[in-house]
Amino acid sequence: MTNPENILRDYSANPSLTEPEHFTVPDEYAGLRLDQALVKFFPEYSRSRLQEWITGQQVKVDGEFATTKQKVWGGEKLEVFPQSHPTEQPYLAEDIALDIVYEDDALLVINKPVGLVVHPGSGNWEGTLLNALLHYAPQLAEVPRAGIVHRLDKDTSGLLVVAKTIPAQTALVRQLEARTVQREYLALVHGELTRAGKVDAPIGRHPTQRVKMAVVEKGKPAVTHYQIERKFPSCTLLRCRLETGRTHQIRVHLTYIGHPLVGDSVYLKGPQKCVPKLRELLSSFPRQALHATRLGLEHPVTGELMEWHVPLPQDMVELLRQIKAIADEPA
């Protein structure tokens, strides 16, 4: 394949951007969408980031601003302004307390508290678990994503594993892909379930509400197993086991079967059938009642099967205590 034309730098560019970079599209790229061609010139950036450059008028094709669906056919002159963005900056190490359940030379297992964002992103570039990890173990700066291989939502508490080396991270990612990592959650849901079950329904981005996920026909395969941990009036404590690990999987699947999580401000819509005495208590819980309670995996170095458990956090313990107290009151 013909190598792209050498980059020519124009230092008279708009000072709010970095200097523009110029390319000629090789004939071999004919028929590619522009963002697909840009990946070949900028392999260090994600496709979504390059699409942002196009929509932000940071890419010109033959002197005209490009569009996201535009294709290239070979010979076009590209002018690209790779503007600085927080996602391309080194992350800040911050002294944030960590509840470490287990640690060795290859692994860290964290009991994540409610309210801690796992990875920096829009609106949360600092104060995250990644920032905390970089302070606790500075060598994690040499590992992609500071060793993070899976995530928990900001308001979900519980167990999360971090790889301390690149080989360990690769091994853990392979285990996740092979669905051999055991992850169990305790979830308090609306409604009274009577038996265990499985939800096998594909999950993808919600077609109209982009901050939400949903069960959609063309989504990625997703399977959640659940069993009853404890029954209460108007609600049930479930133990959920993930077979896959899609964004918001438990929240989406339980909503899909008509049993949304107590306190879930994103997926819980409208009043739920509820014993009057419990209505105010359940509606006032300030976050989704979801906790990652068990984690099991094969150690990436020794091959040993390892398992960790953490109890419910205090806010969920207190919620269940109050539910039981109300349920035990005389009629």
N, C-alpha and C positions, 0 to 999 in steps of 0.2 A: 504494500500500500504506500502511496506517495505521502511523504511527511508534510504536515502543514507548513505553509510559508513562515519563515522566521518572523518573529514579532518585531515590529517597528514601533518605537515609543515616541509619542508626541507630547512634549512637556508643556505645550501651550494650552492643554485641555482645561476645561472648567475646574477651578481649584477646589470645588466642593466634592469632586470625584478624584479617584486616583487617575494617573495618566492612561489614556486610551491604549488599547492593544489592537493591532490590525492583523487580520488573517485573510487568506484566500481559501475558499472552500474547495477541497480536492474533488475531482470527478468521482472518486469512489464513494463520496457521501451522498450522491444523487438520490433523491427520494426520501431522505431523512427529514423529519421535522426539525426545525431550527434548534429546539432545546436538546434534541438528541445529538445534533452536530456539535453543539457547544460543550456537551459532556466530554467529547473527544479532545477539545482544546483545553478544557478546565476539569480534568478528572478529579481534582481535589474537592470540588463542590458538588452538592447534591443536585439532582434534576429539579427539585422544587425550588431550590435557591436560584438556579439559572432561569427558571420561569419567572421568578420575581424580578430579575434583572430585565427581562423582556417587557413585562407589564410596567415596570418603572422607567421605561424609556432609557435604558442603559445599553441598548444594543441597536445598531444600525446595520441594515443590509443595503449595499450599493447606495449609501447616503440617506436612506429613508429609515425612520424608526420601524422596528420589526413588530410583528404580532405573534401571539403564542402559537397559533395554528399554522404559521407560515412554514413552507418546506423549502429546502435548498436543492439545487440541481447541478452544482459544480461551477466554479468560476466566480461566484459572488464574492464581493469584498465586504468583510465584516469589520465593524468598528465597535469595540466593547469597552465599557467603562465599569470595571469591577469595583463598585462602591463598597467602602468599609461597612461592616454590619456587626452587631454584637456576636452573632454566631461564629464569626471568623476571628474573634479576639480571644487571647488566652483568658481562661477563667480565673477568677480571684480565689485564693485560698482564704477561708474564713474560719475563725475559731468558734465552731458550733458544736455543742455537746452531742455525742453519739452514744446510744445504748448498744454496746457491742455484746452480742450473745456468744460469738465464737470467733477466734482468729488463729491463723497459722501463716506460714510463708506464702500460701497460695490463695487463701480465702479470708474474707470478712463476712460475717453474718450479722446484720443489723436489725434491731427491733425499731422500726420507723415510727415516730410519734405522729399523731394527727396534726395536720397543718404544715408539715414539711414537704415542700416540692422536691421531687427526686432529681430532676435535670433542669438546668436553666432553659428558659424559653420566653416567649412574648409576655412581658409584664413581670417576669421573675428571673432576671439575669443574675441576681445575687441571693444569698440566704438559702441555698438549696443543699440537698444531700451531697451533690457533686462538689460544691464549694467546701463543705465540711470535710469530705474525704481528702481533698487536696491539702488541707491543713493537717489532718491527722496523719496521713501517709504521703508525703510530698512525692515519693517515687511513682505514685499513681498518675502523675502528669505525663508519664511515658506510656500509659496504657489508654487506648481509645475510650472515651466517655468515662475516664477515671475508674474503669473496671466495671461499670454498671452494665448488667446484662438483661435485666428486666426491671419493670417499674411498678410502683403502687400509686394510685391517685393521691393527690394532696391530702384529702380527708379520709383516706383509708390507712389504718394503722397495721403494724405487724412486720413479719419477717421478709427480708430481702437480702439476697446474696450478692457480693461484690468480688470480682476477681482481682488479685493483686499483681498478676503477671499476664502478659499477652497469651502464652500457652494455656494458662488456666482459663482465661476468658474464651478462647477458641473452643476449649473442651466443654465449657458450660453452655455456650451458644449451641453447640452440636447436640447436647443433651436436651435443651429446650426444643430444638427443631425435631428431635426424635420423640418428643413427648414423654421422656423418662423422668423428668423432674416432677416430684410430687408436691403439689401446692394445695393446701386446704384452708378454707376461710370460714369464719362464723359470721352469719348474716341474719339480722333480724328483719323480717319482712311482714308486710301487711297481709292479713288474712290467715285463716286456719287451715293449714295443709294437713292431710291425713296419711300420706304415704310418701315414700322416697320416689325419685324419678330422675329423668335425664332430659336435658334440653339440647337438641341437635339442630341448630339453625344458624345459617351463615350471617356474619356481621360485617357491616360496612358503614361508610359515612352516611348520615341521615340525608335523604335527597333534598330537603329544603332547609334544615336547621344544621348548619355546618359545625356547630360546637358539640353536636350530639352524634352518637353512633346509633345504629338501628339494625334490626333483622331485615336484610334486603336480599333479593334473589341472587344478585351477582356479588354478594359479599364473600369474605374468606370463611372457610369452614371453621365452625366453633362448636365445642361440646362442653357442657357443664353437667356434672352429676351432683345431686343433692340428696341429703337424708335429714330426717327430723332429729334435731338435738333436744328440743324442749318445746312443749306446746303451752300457749297462753291464750287468754281470751283476745280475739281480734288480731293476733299476731303469732308468728312462729319463729323460733330460733332454728336456723338451718346450718348444717355443715356442708359446704360446697367444695367439690374437688374439680379443679380445672384439668381438662384433657388438652385444651389448647390455651393460648394466652392472648386473646384479642383485647384491644382497648375497651375498657368499661364492660368486659364480657359478662361478669356476674350481674352487674346492674342492668344491662340490656336484656339478658336472658330471663331474669326473674320478673322484670317488667313485662316482657313478652308473654309470660304465662299468667299474668294477672296478679302478681305478688311483688310489687315494687318494694325496694328497701325503705325502711323507716328513715326519715330524715334526708332522703335523696332529693335535693333541690332541682336537679336537672331532669330526672326521669319520673319523679312523683308528681303527677298532675291531677288536680281535682280532689275533692273529699273522698276518703276511703271509708268503707263500712267499718264501724268501730263501736265498741261498748262506750256509751256516753262518758263514763268516768275516766276512760283512757284517752279520749280524743285529744284533749289539751296536752297531755303528757307526750303522746307520740308525735303530734304535730309540732311540738316545740323542740324536739331533739335537733341540734344544730348542724349535724353532718350525716352522711350516709352511714348507717350502722353496719359497718363491714370491717372485719379484722382478719389479717393473714396469720393464722394461728399455728400452722405446721408447714415445714419445708423439709423435703427429703431429696437427696441427690447422691451421685457417685463422686467421690473426691477426685478432682481432675488430675492429681498426681499419683495418689496411692491406689485409686480404684475402690477404696473402702466405701460401703454404703453408709451415709451419715444422715442424721435426722435431728431436727430441732423443733421445740414447741415453746410458745409463749402464751400466757393467759390473756384473757380479755383486758383491755385498758379500763381504767377506773370509770370513765364516763359511761361505757356500755354496762359495766357491772352495776353501777348505780341505777341506770335505766331499767335493767332487768329486776333489780330489787324493788323499785317503785311499782313496776308492773305487777309483780307478785303480790305486793302489799295491797294494791287496789283489788286484784283478783280475789284475795282472801277475805276482803271485807264482807260482812253479812249483807245479804240482798235487801 
